[in-house]
Every structure is written in structure tokens, then in C-alpha cells.
């Protein structure tokens, strides 16, 4: 009989309900082969008894930590925050928790954070890499650690990746500005990650398709695109506004850069979209509340997190090594006042 001062065990819950420990375990892990009636009965009793599973004991039995690591370039960037939220929501029903770390867009720090997470014996790791090469993943591959890449890819056939079609994102944004009548379109981009390189290729492809000249001085590369993004956008846009033939359209690598760009454009006395049409990428939840609502490319942020959660659980449950695969989501155009010249 359970008495005050003793630790309440899963075995105690099972005895009180007259079911097996396996049944209790399956209910707590949201296993599908438990009847709705039994599930409801167990969960009601667990809540009434304020039972908390012993994670350490469960780890010793199963050989799992029930932890998944997530390394992103910046914890404050709304894109990565939303990915983390939807990823956490996807893994929680399986009894997993998320450990989140920031690389601050520093490849060396990224490698260090990956090693720190591995030291915690996590069951899998999800990485949005800030590096231009995949050296930081060597420890994962050599140790046969289960991992998943999101947002940034290295095109290694053995890797598993979830992200948006960044080439298409760049093409969509640029073609939209062309349809709005822009002839001199600039692009504020970032470092040579797969995301930045692909969006730049999409930008160049759209210009070529419509017979517009690519001008290298219309492309501004920023050292940081996920940390201090707005400030980077201001600085880059000031350079563009100082050109003899200033751009009449600007496509920014992401929405925070575009917000900085908007600040610089308005501070210089220009009007959006009449003088300069502006579009970002990411479709962050607050961009329609800006002083001039921002047009953007929706990169299916929440869906990236959900898909990553599903796939990373499949990797964990897999008994054998799985071949690499990619899930590429399609971006969509969201037109708002910052670029919509047809509405002015």
C-alpha cells in the first residue's frame, strides 16, 4: 500500500487501477493500442494522484534520454522560435522534451554546442546550421548520431533535411517586384549558406527570365542575417539609396532585414511602395502590423517544425540506419502594402 513519504511509482498506479505497468506506460507515451476508455481512466487517476514519471528510471530501462536537441543561429529570431514551438509540440506526445541552443551565427560555437548536446546523450539532434560547410556535422556522422537538418542544407545524400524551396522563394519575390513595375531590383542577402545562395539564384533567374540586367552593386551581402538583422538591413539599404541609380525595388533575404530596410527607406523620405517596393521572406506573424504592412514570402515555418518533429521521431524509432531524404515545402507569396503598387 502506498503511504505518505514514499515515491509514487508507475507500479503503484497500476496496482491501484488493477492494470499492468505496460498499460500505464503506453498511456503515458500516447501509444495507439490502448482503448479510449482505459486511456481516460488512467489519465484521470494519474492527474488525481499527481503522478510524475521518473525520467531517469525510464532512461535506464529504455536506453533513451527522451531529449532532442535543437541548434539554431539565433533564439530571438521569430522564425526559429516558431520552428522550435511547433517541433516541441510534435514530440511532446511521445514523451520527449526539447533542449534548445543558439550558435549566434558562429560556426565554431555551433560545433561546440553540438558537442555539448551530445554529451547529454540526447536521442537525436536537429540543426539549422550557420556554417557554409558541413564540418560541424562530422561529430554527428562519425558517432552515428541520429540528426536532422532544417532550413539550411548541405546536399549530402546521406543527410535528412526539412525546409522550403529557397530558389523558388527568391524567384517568387523577385518576379512579384517585376510585376509591380520595378526595373532596378536590389537584393539584400547574407552569408553563403544554402538558404542565402539559393534565394540569390532565384533572384538572378527571375531577372534573366524577364530580360533585366543583373547588377552586382545591387546585391548587398550582410555578415549576419539572423542576429542584429534590422540594423544590418538599415546599413545595407543606406548603401543602396546612395547609388546614382537607386533601386526601385528591394528583395530582402528575411523579414527582419526587410524591417530594417523599411526604416531606412522611410527615414530617407521615400514612400513605400511608390518610390521603392519592398518584400521580405518568412512571413513572420507581426509583419502585417508594421507602419507599412510588409509583403513577404511564406516559408511554411510551422509546417517545417511539425515535419521535423515527425521525421526525427521516425529516426529515433528506426532500428536500422535510414537513407537520407529531403522534404521540400513550397513557398507562397503574401502581398501587402509595402510592394503592392496596384493598390495605390
N, C-alpha and C positions, 0 to 999 in steps of 0.2 A: 504494500500500500504506500502510495506517495505521501510524504509528510513534509511539513514546513521546514525549510532549511536545506532540503535536498534539491539537486538539479533535476529539473523535469526533463525526462528523456523521451525520445520517439517511442521507445518500448513501453513507457508508461501510458502514453496517449493511445497506443494500440491496445493495451490491456483494458483500459477504461472503456474503449469502444467495442471491444470484442472482435477486432480485425487484426490482420497481420502487420508487422512492421513494414513489409514490402508495400502494402496498400497505402499506408501513411506516406511513405517515401514517394510513391508515384503521384499521390495527390499534390504533395508539396512541389513536385517537379512538373506539375501540369501534364502528366502522362495521359495520352488519349484513351487508354483501355480501362479507365475507371468510370463506372456509371455516374450519371449526374446526381442521383440520389445519394450515393456514397460520398461523392466529392463534396456535396453541400454539407452533409453530416459531419465529415472530418474537418472541413474548414471552419464550420461554426464552433466545433469543440476546441479546435486549435486557438481560435480567437478568444474564446471564453477563458481558456487556461493560460493565455498569454505565452504560448509556447514559442521559443526561438530555437531554430535548428542549430546544432553545434557544427559550424562550418569546418573547424579543424578536424573533428572526428570524421566527418563525411569525406574530407580530403584524404585522410589516412586510409580509408576503406576503398575509395574510388581511384586514388592516384591523381586526382584533379584538384586544382586550386579554386575552380569556379570563378576565375578572374580573367578578363580580357583587357589587354592594354590598347590604348589609342594614343598615337603620337601625331600631333598636328603642328603646323607652323605658328599658330597664334591662338590662345584660348579665348581672347576677346573678340576675334573676328566672328560676326554673326553667322557666316556660312558654316564654319567649323562647329560653332555652338549648336546650331540646328542639326548638323550631322550627328554630333555626339548625343543629342537628346533622342533622336529617332533610333539611333543604334542601341542606346541603353534600353529604350522601350521594347525593342525587338528581342533582346537577350534576357530581359528580366524574367519573363515567364518560365524560362528554363533554369532559373536559379542562379544566373550569372550576374556579376557586377562589373562595372567599367572603371578602369584606372586610366585617368587622362593626364597626358604630359605635353608640354609645349617645347618645341625646338627653337623658338624665336627666330625662325628662318635661318638658322645656323647649322649647316651640315655636320659640323663637328659635335655640336651639342645634341643634334638628332641622334647620332651614333651612340653618344653617351647615355641618352635617355632610353634608347632601345636596350642597351646592356643592363641598365638599372631595372627595367621591367622584366627582363629575362631572369635576373637574379631573384625575382619574386616568384619564379616558377609559374608564370601565367600560362594558361592553356592555349592562348592564341594572341596575336597582336595585329592591330590594324594601323596602317601607316599612310599619312598624307605627306609625302616626302618633300622637303625643301631643297634637296640636292639636285644637281644637274646630272650626276651619275649615280649608279646604284651600289656604290661601295659600302654604304651604311647598312645594306641588307646582307652583306657577306656573312655576318654572325648568325643571321636567321637561317640562311641556306645551309651553312656548314653544320649547324646544330640541328638541322631538320625540324626547325620550329615552324609550327603552322602560322602563316601570316597572310594578310590580305592588304592589297594596295587600294587606296581610294583617291580620287581626284587627279593624282599625278601618276603616270605610268612610265615604265622603262622598256616596254615592248619585249620583255623576256618571256618566251613561250612557256616557261615553267611557272610563271607568276599568275596569281589570280587577282583580277582588277575590277573595280566598280567605279564608273564615272560617267561623265557626259561627253558627247561628241564635241570636243573643243574646236575642231576645224569648222564644223557646222555652226557653232556659236559665233565664231569670228565672221564667217560668211554671212550669216543672217543679220548680224548687227550692221555690217558694212553695206550690204545691199539695201537695208532699210534706209540708211542715210542717203544712199544714191537715189532711192525712190522719192525721198523728200526734197530732191533737187540739189543736193550737195555735190560739188565738183572737186573741192580740195579737202580731202578727208584725212585726218591725222589719227594716229593710234598711240595711246599710252599703254605700254606693256611692261613686263617685268623681266625676271631672270630666265635663263634657258631651261626651265622645267618643261615637261611635255605639254602642260596646260598652256603656258605662255607661247611656246613655239607653235603649237597647233592653232591657237587663236590668231597669231600673226600670219600664219599661212592662209587661214580662211579670209583674213582681211586682204591679203595680196591677191588671192584668187578672185575675190569679188571685184576688185579694182580692174584686174586684167580682163575679166569677163565683160565688163561694161566699157572697156576702152579708156579707162582713166589711168593717168601716169602715176607710177609709184615713186614717191619722193622720200629718200632716206631721212631728210631733215624733218619730215612729218611723223617720224616714228621716234618716240622718246622711251628709252629703256630706264626703268626705275630699279634701284638696288633692292628695295623692299616693296612688296605689294600686299602683304598681309599684316605687317606691323607698321605703324605710323603712316598708314595708307593715305589718309586725307591730306596730310602735309606733303606727301610725295606727289599727289595729284595737283595740288596748288603749284608746287615748284615746276612740274612738267608743263602745266598749262601756260604759265607765265612765259616759258621759253617759246611755246608755240605762238602766243599772242605777239611776241616781239619780232616774229618773222615778217619780212616785207610783204609777202602774200600770205596773210594769216589763214588758217583753215576755216572753212565754213561748216565743218562737221568734225566731231571727235568721238571716237570709239575707245572706251576705257576697258582695260583688262578685267576689272571688277567694279562693283558698286562703290566701295569706299574710295577708290581712286577717282571715280566719277563725281562723288560728293565734293572732294577737294577741287576738282576741275570746275564744278559749278560755282564754288566760292570765288575762284579766280576770275572766271568769266563775268560774273555779276559785279565783282569789285572793280573790274576794269571798265564798267559802264556799258557792257554789251548786253543784248537781250537774247534770252532763250525762248524759242528756237529760231527767231527771225534772223539774228546775226550769226549764231552758231548753234547747230543742232547737236545734242549730246545724248549718248547712250552708254550704259554700263553693262555689267554682266553679273548675274547672281540672283536678281530679283528679290533682294532682301525685304523682309516684312515691313520695313518702315519707309521705303523709298517713295511710296505714293503720298507720304505726309510731308515731304520736303517743301521748301518755299516754292520750288518749281518741281512738281512730281516727275520722277526720273524714269525714262524709258530704260528697259533692261532686257537681257536675255535670261529667261528662267532655266536654270540648270538642274531642276528637279532635286533640290537639296534634300528634302525629307525622304524622297524615294531612294536616294543614294544611301542614307543611313539605314533605312529599312532593309534594302537589298544586302547591304554589308552585314547586317545582323543575321539575316537568314543564311547567307553563304558561310560566314565564319562559324556558325553553329554546325553546318554540314561538314566543314573541315575538321572540327573537333570530334564529331561523332564518327567520322570515317576511320575505319580500321586500317586502311591501306593508303598509300600516297596517291593523291588525286592529280591528274594532269591539270596544268594551268588553264584558266578560261577567263574571258572578259565579258562583262555585262556593260554595254554602252547605251546610255539613255539619250533620248532625243531632246535637244533644247527647243524652246519655243520663244517667240518674240512677244514682248508685252510693251505696247506703245502707250506712252504718256506724254505730258505736255512738253517735256524737255526737248523732244525731237519732232513732235507732230505739227509740222508746218501747215498741213492741210486743214487743221482746226483753227488756225489763226487768221 
